[in-house]
Amino acid sequence: MKEYKFISQKRTPIKKDEDFEELLNSYAKTGWQVLNTFVHRGVVKAILEREKKE
């Protein structure tokens, strides 16, 4: 069984693409994979997926 997580890039002037990349990499270390990314109203959003730990 899979589980999913929805994350978005913070909308602050000091947050940059590298910060979002760092956030995605931190999730990858715990088994999350990016399933999809998109931009909505200028904010990058991502859907993550991993095998559910039971």
C-alpha positions in Angstrom: 0.0 0.0 0.0 1.2 3.5 -0.8 0.9 6.8 1.1 1.0 10.3 -0.3 2.1 13.7 1.0 1.4 17.1 -0.5 4.0 19.9 0.0 4.5 23.4 -1.3 7.3 25.9 -1.5 7.0 28.6 1.0 6.1 32.0 -0.4 8.7 34.2 1.3 11.3 36.4 -0.3 14.2 34.5 1.3 13.0 31.0 0.1 14.7 30.1 -3.1 14.5 27.1 -5.5 17.6 25.6 -3.8 15.6 25.6 -0.5 12.8 23.7 -2.1 15.3 21.3 -3.6 16.8 20.8 -0.2 13.3 20.1 1.2 12.7 17.5 -1.5 16.0 15.8 -0.8 15.3 15.6 2.9 12.0 13.8 2.1 13.9 11.5 -0.3 16.2 10.4 2.5 13.1 9.0 4.3 11.8 7.1 1.3 9.6 9.7 -0.4 9.6 10.0 -4.2 8.3 12.9 -6.2 5.2 11.7 -8.0 4.2 15.1 -9.6 5.1 18.8 -9.4 3.1 21.8 -10.6 2.8 25.6 -10.1 -0.4 27.1 -8.8 -0.6 30.9 -8.3 3.2 31.2 -8.4 3.8 28.5 -5.8 5.6 25.3 -6.6 3.8 22.3 -5.2 4.7 18.6 -5.2 3.0 15.3 -4.5 5.2 12.7 -2.9 4.7 9.0 -2.7 6.2 6.1 -0.7 5.4 2.6 0.5 3.4 2.8 3.7 5.2 1.6 6.8 3.0 -0.7 8.8 
